[in-house]
Amino acid sequence: MAQGQLPPVDERLPSNPLVMEVVESTGNYGGTMRRGFKGVSDRWGPTKLQDRAVAWYDRDLNLKPRLVESWELSDDAKEWTFHLREGMKWSDGEPFTTANVQWWYDHELNNAELNPSGGGVSNAVWASGPDNTMMELEVVDDVTFKLKYANPKPLLLYGLARLSQSGPNGEFGALYSPGHYMAQFHKDLTDDAAGLEKLVAESGQNSWDQFYATRNVWYLNPEKPSIGPWIAKNQLSEELFIMERNPYFFAVDADGKQLPYIDTVNHRFFEKNDVFDLWIINGEIDFQNRHVATANFTLYKESEESGDYTVLVGVSAGHVAVQLNQTTKEPRLREFFQNRDVRIALSLAVNREDLNELVYDGMQTPRQYSPISASPLYYEKLSNAYIEYDPDRANELLDGAGYSERGADGFRLWKDGSGETISFIIEGTAEAGTPDEDAVQQIVRYYADVGVKAEYKYFERTLYTEHYQSNEIQAAFWGGDRTVVPLAAPIIFIGTQPDRPWAVAWGYYREDPEHPVAEEPPADHWIWKIWDLWDQVSVEPDPEKQNELFRGILDIWAEELPMIGYLGESPALIIVKNGFRNYIEGMPIDDPTGDEHLLQTETYFWDDPEAHA
């Protein structure tokens, strides 16, 4: 075959390709999709086009086979059997078989230098039970393999839905690897050890495993073979990051035409959001929700005709919320925040209706942090818990909690007789002049109305991260998402997502009791009940019983208000260029379900591809 010439499409597809449903019609080939991004730190824009793996969601939020043809789960929920699509190939045309799963298992996941933690951040996927016992792999034949767990693992598919071929820091969470390519960078497998040492030295990395990690990330190393719908043509660090159609992608439409339809996806770098907004109103963005600000809804709508696009509206999984760190290092604040009546009072103290109108033009819904109405686990009891505006009741609760004394300025005093004012700092990344900063400042004023003194301070994301990681944070203003399919990512509900810091030290304890910040909760604390219920959910094979148990967690939230939600279900804006097809309005936007990529992005197409080359 001539160099650069592809085999016929039938030879590039597996024998039983994935047939993707379309929401409007089968489409045309060609054209470019233009998007914007903020550079390497904003990798999630490109990765969410690529990282759907073993299973993915349909429009009803049910998980269906994707990369694999089918699966079975044993009666005891400890053994998963997966069947790959026979004849599937990597983007370089090499076979994709269970040998790639075995290679990943042997040479990445279980390599002590590459993966010293034995699973690291992926333990939630590859380990089970209270001791984090790692699973075992059994390869049956070229297309069949089994994952065997020491404990029941019925929720595994949620962890296999959005697996990158390598994690952002080089973690090996992909379940498969192109060993035929990656072996050259592996100390134990390379045919040219001296050449590898030279490459490591030239890269500026300190060791072969660090260099390997950079070679194992598709958006940093365009030469790495992929199984995604589009493959990188350059590095993410460049001003224009280009992804081109994978000629070996394993899916087709109902007519048997190989997907994706669109040839090229371009991500153009911007630093300031106003530059991105200018691109939108000039018609230079074709399909995007990420970075599209709800606050600019009017601006976007006014420019629809001139920019030749339409603003579609979905529903955001995020919430306007305040997290009071119940494990903060300041003892008096810890006691204050751990008092249930205090948390309820600070919920009742805020006029959600006015906050919504003043800051968000009435576009959000008063509610606690909870599964949104589009979720199978929507729970009205929690959504509506303590959301009425009742400052009189808030004052009664604060008085009853022992904080009735006030200073000359009207602010409440600590109950230790020190005469000092109760005061705390709310940290966040909402910048001055943004609606979110307006919202938190308004919340601070509502707190002042019931005698509680708080101050908002902006911190750049890196500093904010340092503060919560070291538990040097008193409170935070950070929205809560992961509310469409909570079972896929319960980390906020169980307190183990430290950037939503309502229980930083306890959350670290749950994940790793030896963590330097970790602290065991009091024996009688309700967080133990949350953890116990989640442990039951995580081993329960019956979906209905899973949901019933998770509602027990939601009941605790409705009673205790671990963090205080004020607004949610905001409109999520999606810019869609006119003539861009197969995306529909009204879809939920959430991280575990890929944001605007919940529907199969591979099926999107242009009415007139030549006009968008």
Salt bridges, closest charged atoms under 4 A:
GLU24 OE1 - ARG581 NE 3.05
ASP42 OD1 - ARG290 NE 2.78
ASP42 OD2 - HIS291 NE2 2.73
ASP51 OD2 - ARG162 NH2 2.97
GLU72 OE1 - HIS83 NE2 2.97
GLU79 OE2 - LYS146 NZ 3.42
ASP92 OD2 - HIS180 NE2 2.79
GLU113 OE2 - LYS187 NZ 2.91
GLU138 OE1 - LYS148 NZ 2.44
GLU284 OE1 - ARG268 NH1 2.79
ASP286 OD1 - ARG34 NH2 2.99
GLU304 OE1 - LYS301 NZ 3.21
GLU330 OE2 - ARG332 NE 3.84
GLU335 OE2 - LYS415 NZ 3.22
ASP341 OD1 - ARG340 NH1 3.85
GLU396 OE1 - ARG393 NH1 3.31
ASP399 OD1 - ARG412 NH1 2.63
ASP416 OD2 - ARG332 NH1 3.04
GLU420 OE1 - ARG332 NH2 2.74
GLU427 OE1 - HIS467 ND1 2.84
GLU472 OE2 - LYS329 NZ 2.61
ASP481 OD1 - ARG482 NH1 2.79
ASP481 OD1 - ARG500 NH1 3.34
ASP499 OD1 - ARG500 NE 2.71
GLU519 OE2 - ARG334 NH1 2.59
ASP535 OD1 - ARG510 NH2 2.66
ASP555 OD1 - LYS381 NZ 3.06
GLU559 OE2 - ARG340 NH2 3.13
GLU560 OE1 - ARG343 NH2 3.16
GLU569 OE2 - ARG367 NH2 3.56
ASP591 OD1 - LYS48 NZ 2.90
ASP591 OD2 - ARG162 NH1 3.23
ASP591 OD2 - ARG482 NH2 3.73
ASP595 OD2 - LYS48 NZ 2.50
GLU596 OE2 - ARG35 NH2 2.95
GLU602 OE2 - ARG52 NH2 2.93
GLU602 OE2 - ARG66 NH2 2.70
ASP607 OD1 - ARG581 NH1 2.68
